Amino acid sequence: VFGLHENADITCAQNDTYTMFATILSLQPRAASGGGKSREELLDESAADILGKTPQPFNLEAVTDAYPTMYEESMNTVLQQECIRYNKLIEQVLKSLADVRKALKGEVVMTSELEEMGTSLFNNQVPEMWAKVAYPSLKPLAGYVDDLLARLAFFRKWIDDGAPKDFWLSGFFFTQAFLTSSLQNYARVNTIAIDQIVFEFQVLDAAPGTLEPPPEGVHVHGLFLEGARFADDQKQIAESEPKVLFSKLPMMWLRPIREADDAPRPHYLCPLYKTSDRRGTLSTTGHSTNFVMYLKLPSEQPQSHWVKRGVAALCQLDD
């Protein structure tokens, strides 16, 4: 009736199901009955498992020595800021998990915060005390922990081996700072005001890690497309395949150019969000907590067609 894609029915049914199960989960009793392990034993195992996987915080002094703040290389500042933000999260994770285990053994008082955290661990949800200092995410606890470990491994490799050939855009805590830094490097080399520079988006055929760093700008990967797909044969976005709700975007070259040199061509101005929850609030920096930027993706269809499809790019999925 409204011209929506058939996949919209699947998304609607999934949302109804998730809402129903979230309600059922909130109503379940906290006391376990019958045989098997007790709730306290399961909580302790879960906390111990995550504690064993989580690495220690980054050595900020070593990072600053290896990647000092430089006028010529803004990425060093980005790396320092990312390490500071992730350290706050790592410290909160390690401390809260250790406190929960002590509370379960009766070594410390079980406060309301620790009780809520225990409930979150039991329900495979991200604890609120982590979310307060974390990046936006809608993943369940198991997926969240895997995602966090992958992000930390990305920055650890950057620290140990130097700046990567291409960047996992989804791994940044403050994505806008990374993008601004790329524009800033170009502006300083060419002595151009940064507000006169925009990104030109070039979709690449190569896989991550196979190309050398570009002479200007950055290669990025790790993005997903919802409501459409990128057709490799046509080099443009096309209709989603039936029953395929999300598709991967190929690696892209974000190339800084003068805004005056940005040649017009058929495209869809695709919004990029950190999560599928397409809303956010303005932070103190003036940036949205969820919206990142617009991507100019090649398209033969008019803008209105993809707006009706609800097409958007995402840094991460919900699972």
C-alpha positions as CSV (number, residue, x, y, z in Angstrom):
1,V,0.0,0.0,0.0
2,F,2.8,2.5,0.9
3,G,5.4,1.2,-1.6
4,L,7.6,-0.2,1.1
5,H,10.1,-3.1,0.5
6,E,8.9,-6.6,1.5
7,N,11.7,-6.7,4.1
8,A,9.8,-4.0,6.0
9,D,7.4,-6.8,7.1
10,I,10.3,-8.7,8.6
11,T,11.6,-5.7,10.5
12,C,8.2,-5.0,11.9
13,A,7.7,-8.6,13.1
14,Q,11.1,-8.6,14.6
15,N,10.5,-5.4,16.6
16,D,7.2,-6.8,17.9
17,T,9.0,-10.0,19.0
18,Y,11.9,-8.2,20.7
19,T,9.4,-6.0,22.6
20,M,7.4,-9.0,23.8
21,F,10.5,-10.9,24.9
22,A,11.9,-7.9,26.7
23,T,8.6,-7.6,28.7
24,I,8.7,-11.4,29.5
25,L,12.3,-11.0,30.6
26,S,11.5,-8.1,32.9
27,L,8.8,-10.2,34.6
28,Q,10.8,-13.4,35.3
29,P,11.5,-14.3,38.9
30,R,15.0,-13.7,40.2
31,A,15.1,-16.8,42.3
32,A,16.0,-20.0,40.4
33,S,14.0,-23.1,41.1
34,G,14.7,-26.8,40.5
35,G,18.1,-28.4,39.8
36,G,21.2,-26.9,38.1
37,K,23.4,-24.1,39.1
38,S,22.1,-21.3,41.3
39,R,21.7,-17.7,40.1
40,E,24.7,-16.7,42.2
41,E,26.9,-19.4,40.6
42,L,25.9,-18.3,37.1
43,L,26.6,-14.7,37.9
44,D,30.0,-15.5,39.3
45,E,30.9,-17.6,36.3
46,S,29.8,-14.8,33.9
47,A,31.7,-12.1,35.8
48,A,34.9,-14.3,36.0
49,D,34.7,-15.1,32.2
50,I,34.5,-11.4,31.2
51,L,37.2,-10.4,33.7
52,G,39.5,-13.0,32.2
53,K,39.0,-11.6,28.7
54,T,39.2,-7.9,29.5
55,P,42.8,-6.5,29.1
56,Q,44.4,-3.9,31.4
57,P,44.0,-0.2,30.5
58,F,46.4,1.3,27.9
59,N,49.6,2.9,29.2
60,L,48.8,6.5,28.4
61,E,52.4,7.7,29.1
62,A,53.8,5.2,26.6
63,V,51.2,6.1,24.0
64,T,51.9,9.8,24.4
65,D,55.7,9.2,24.1
66,A,55.2,7.1,20.9
67,Y,52.6,9.3,19.4
68,P,53.1,12.9,20.6
69,T,50.8,15.7,19.8
70,M,52.0,17.2,16.5
71,Y,50.8,20.0,14.2
72,E,51.6,17.8,11.2
73,E,49.7,14.7,12.4
74,S,46.3,15.1,14.1
75,M,45.8,11.4,14.2
76,N,48.2,11.2,17.2
77,T,45.8,13.3,19.2
78,V,42.9,11.1,18.2
79,L,44.7,8.0,19.3
80,Q,45.5,9.6,22.7
81,Q,41.9,10.7,23.2
82,E,40.6,7.2,22.2
83,C,42.9,5.5,24.7
84,I,41.7,7.9,27.5
85,R,38.0,7.2,26.8
86,Y,38.5,3.4,26.5
87,N,40.6,3.4,29.7
88,K,37.6,4.8,31.6
89,L,35.4,2.1,30.3
90,I,38.0,-0.7,31.0
91,E,38.5,0.5,34.5
92,Q,34.8,0.6,35.2
93,V,34.3,-2.9,33.7
94,L,37.2,-4.4,35.8
95,K,36.2,-2.7,39.0
96,S,32.5,-3.4,38.8
97,L,33.0,-7.1,37.9
98,A,35.5,-7.6,40.8
99,D,33.0,-5.9,43.2
100,V,30.1,-8.1,42.0
101,R,32.2,-11.2,42.7
102,K,33.1,-10.0,46.2
103,A,29.5,-9.1,46.9
104,L,28.4,-12.6,45.9
105,K,30.9,-14.1,48.3
106,G,29.8,-11.7,51.1
107,E,33.1,-9.9,51.2
108,V,31.5,-6.5,50.5
109,V,27.9,-5.1,50.8
110,M,25.6,-5.9,47.9
111,T,24.5,-2.4,47.0
112,S,21.6,-1.5,44.8
113,E,24.0,-0.7,41.9
114,L,25.7,-4.1,42.2
115,E,22.3,-5.8,42.4
116,E,21.2,-4.1,39.2
117,M,24.4,-5.1,37.6
118,G,24.0,-8.7,38.6
119,T,20.5,-8.7,37.1
120,S,21.9,-7.3,33.8
121,L,24.6,-10.0,33.7
122,F,22.0,-12.7,34.4
123,N,19.8,-11.3,31.6
124,N,22.7,-10.9,29.1
125,Q,22.2,-7.1,29.1
126,V,24.9,-4.4,29.3
127,P,25.0,-3.0,32.8
128,E,23.9,0.6,33.2
129,M,27.1,1.6,35.0
130,W,29.1,0.5,31.9
131,A,26.7,2.3,29.5
132,K,27.2,5.6,31.3
133,V,30.9,5.7,30.3
134,A,30.7,3.6,27.1
135,Y,30.1,4.3,23.4
136,P,26.5,3.9,22.1
137,S,25.5,0.2,21.5
138,L,22.4,-1.8,21.4
139,K,24.1,-5.2,21.5
140,P,23.4,-7.8,24.1
141,L,26.1,-8.4,26.7
142,A,27.8,-11.3,24.9
143,G,28.0,-9.4,21.6
144,Y,29.0,-6.2,23.5
145,V,32.0,-7.9,25.1
146,D,33.2,-9.3,21.8
147,D,32.8,-5.9,20.2
148,L,34.7,-4.2,23.0
149,L,37.6,-6.7,22.8
150,A,37.8,-6.2,19.0
151,R,37.9,-2.4,19.4
152,L,40.7,-2.7,22.1
153,A,42.6,-5.0,19.8
154,F,42.4,-2.5,16.9
155,F,43.9,0.3,19.0
156,R,46.5,-2.1,20.5
157,K,47.7,-3.0,17.0
158,W,47.7,0.7,16.1
159,I,49.9,1.4,19.1
160,D,52.3,-1.5,18.6
161,D,52.6,-1.4,14.7
162,G,51.8,2.2,13.8
163,A,48.9,3.8,12.0
164,P,46.9,1.1,10.0
165,K,46.6,1.2,6.2
166,D,42.9,1.5,6.6
167,F,40.7,2.3,9.6
168,W,37.9,0.4,11.2
169,L,35.5,3.3,11.4
170,S,33.1,1.5,13.7
171,G,35.8,1.0,16.3
172,F,36.2,4.7,17.3
173,F,34.6,6.0,20.5
174,F,34.3,9.5,19.1
175,T,34.0,9.0,15.3
176,Q,33.6,12.7,14.5
177,A,37.0,13.5,16.0
178,F,38.7,11.0,13.7
179,L,36.9,12.4,10.6
180,T,37.7,16.0,11.5
181,S,41.3,15.0,12.1
182,S,41.6,13.6,8.5
183,L,40.2,16.9,7.2
184,Q,42.5,18.8,9.4
185,N,45.7,17.1,8.2
186,Y,44.7,17.9,4.6
187,A,43.9,21.5,5.5
188,R,47.2,22.1,7.2
189,V,49.3,20.5,4.4
190,N,47.5,22.6,1.7
191,T,46.9,25.7,3.9
192,I,43.2,25.7,3.2
193,A,40.5,26.7,5.8
194,I,39.0,23.5,7.1
195,D,35.4,24.8,6.6
196,Q,36.1,24.9,2.9
197,I,36.8,21.1,2.7
198,V,34.4,18.2,2.3
199,F,34.8,14.5,1.8
200,E,34.6,12.9,-1.6
201,F,33.4,9.3,-1.2
202,Q,35.0,6.6,-3.5
203,V,33.9,3.0,-3.0
204,L,36.8,0.6,-3.5
205,D,37.0,-3.0,-4.7
206,A,39.8,-4.0,-2.5
207,A,39.5,-5.8,0.9
208,P,40.7,-4.2,4.1
209,G,44.5,-4.4,4.6
210,T,45.3,-4.9,1.0
211,L,45.9,-1.3,-0.1
212,E,48.6,1.2,0.9
213,P,47.4,4.3,2.7
214,P,46.1,7.0,0.3
215,P,48.1,10.1,-0.4
216,E,45.4,12.2,1.2
217,G,42.4,11.2,3.3
218,V,41.8,7.8,4.8
219,H,40.5,4.3,3.8
220,V,37.7,3.2,6.1
221,H,35.7,-0.1,6.4
222,G,33.3,-1.8,8.8
223,L,30.0,0.0,7.8
224,F,26.6,-1.6,7.1
225,L,23.7,-0.6,4.9
226,E,20.1,-0.9,6.1
227,G,17.2,-0.8,3.5
228,A,19.5,-1.2,0.5
229,R,22.7,-2.9,-0.7
230,F,25.7,-1.8,-2.7
231,A,25.7,-3.6,-6.0
232,D,29.3,-4.3,-6.9
233,D,28.6,-4.9,-10.6
234,Q,26.8,-1.6,-11.0
235,K,28.9,0.4,-8.5
236,Q,25.9,2.0,-6.9
237,I,23.2,1.2,-4.3
238,A,20.4,-1.0,-5.3
239,E,17.3,-2.7,-3.7
240,S,17.9,-5.1,-0.9
241,E,17.8,-8.8,-1.6
242,P,14.7,-10.5,-0.2
243,K,15.1,-11.5,3.5
244,V,18.4,-9.7,3.8
245,L,18.0,-6.8,6.1
246,F,21.6,-5.6,6.3
247,S,24.5,-5.7,3.9
248,K,28.1,-4.7,4.2
249,L,29.4,-1.6,2.6
250,P,32.7,-2.0,0.7
251,M,35.8,-0.2,1.9
252,M,35.7,3.5,1.1
253,W,38.2,6.2,0.4
254,L,37.2,9.4,2.2
255,R,39.2,11.9,0.1
256,P,39.3,15.5,1.3
257,I,38.6,18.0,-1.5
258,R,37.7,21.7,-1.8
259,E,33.9,22.1,-1.5
260,A,34.0,24.1,-4.7
261,D,35.6,21.2,-6.6
262,D,33.0,18.7,-5.5
263,A,31.5,17.7,-8.9
264,P,27.7,17.1,-8.9
265,R,26.7,13.5,-9.8
266,P,23.7,11.3,-9.1
267,H,23.8,10.2,-5.5
268,Y,21.9,9.4,-2.4
269,L,22.8,11.5,0.7
270,C,22.9,8.5,3.1
271,P,22.9,9.3,6.9
272,L,25.5,7.3,8.9
273,Y,24.6,6.4,12.5
274,K,26.5,4.6,15.2
275,T,23.6,2.3,16.0
276,S,20.3,1.4,14.4
277,D,18.5,3.6,17.0
278,R,18.3,6.5,14.6
279,R,18.2,9.2,17.2
280,G,20.6,10.9,19.6
281,T,21.2,14.0,21.6
282,L,23.7,16.8,21.1
283,S,26.7,16.5,23.3
284,T,28.8,19.3,24.7
285,T,31.0,19.2,21.6
286,G,28.0,20.1,19.4
287,H,28.0,16.6,17.8
288,S,25.2,14.1,18.0
289,T,25.7,11.1,20.2
290,N,24.4,8.8,17.4
291,F,24.5,10.6,14.0
292,V,27.9,10.8,12.4
293,M,27.8,12.2,8.9
294,Y,26.2,11.9,5.5
295,L,27.7,9.6,2.8
296,K,27.3,10.4,-0.8
297,L,26.5,7.0,-2.4
298,P,26.2,6.6,-6.2
299,S,22.5,6.0,-7.2
300,E,20.3,6.1,-10.3
301,Q,17.2,6.4,-8.2
302,P,16.1,9.8,-6.9
303,Q,16.7,10.8,-3.3
304,S,13.0,10.4,-2.4
305,H,13.1,6.7,-3.4
306,W,15.7,5.8,-0.8
307,V,14.1,8.0,1.8
308,K,10.9,6.0,1.4
309,R,13.0,2.8,1.8
310,G,14.5,4.3,5.0
311,V,18.0,3.7,3.8
312,A,20.8,4.4,6.3
313,A,24.4,3.4,7.0
314,L,25.3,1.9,10.4
315,C,28.6,1.6,12.2
316,Q,27.4,-1.6,14.0
317,L,24.5,-4.0,14.1
318,D,22.4,-4.9,17.1
319,D,23.6,-8.6,17.4
